[in-house]
Amino acid sequence: MSKTLYTAAATVTGGRAEGHGRTSDGALEVDLRLPAELGGPGGATNPEQLFAVGYAACFEGAIGVTGRRHKVETGDVRIDAQVHLHPTPEKGFALSVDLDVTLPSVDDPEVAAEIVRAAHAVCPYSNATRGNIEVRLSANGAAVS
């Protein structure tokens, strides 16, 4: 591994069913609950929601990098992230992700798709999950392959 640029640290107690999480700097503090859709009480956040926010925020940063590299103004980028939880045949669980990227300042569909593809190549979340979970991308409403 190369030089570490930043380390995030957090502590969770009680797990996803009735837990609490806090970052080491105290900037993020959340109660954790199993979603109602999974038989829990809901009413608090869950790991899939946290992953969706983290991935979308990270991907937005990657869009900024790739937009600058392509010398394209991407505008006020919006990323709608969905993280899906699936059962596996082995009685475990897996995730898949949909990232719907809106680039309001990019009219050319091919340019928008290229910026999103390039962001997927540099985003740390994309690199961490590549080959392990399915990630579906769209740019301005069109699927990106």
KAKA-V382836 format. One record per helix or strand of 2 or more residues. SS is the DSSP state (alpha for helix, beta for strand). FROM is the first residue (numbers start at 0). LEN is the number of residues. If there is no record, write none. Layout:
BEGIN
ss=SS from=FROM len=LEN
ss=SS from=FROM len=LEN
END
This chain:
BEGIN
ss=beta from=9 len=4
ss=alpha from=14 len=4
ss=beta from=18 len=5
ss=beta from=28 len=5
ss=alpha from=35 len=3
ss=alpha from=46 len=23
ss=beta from=77 len=10
ss=beta from=92 len=10
ss=alpha from=108 len=14
ss=alpha from=123 len=6
ss=beta from=133 len=6
ss=beta from=141 len=3
END
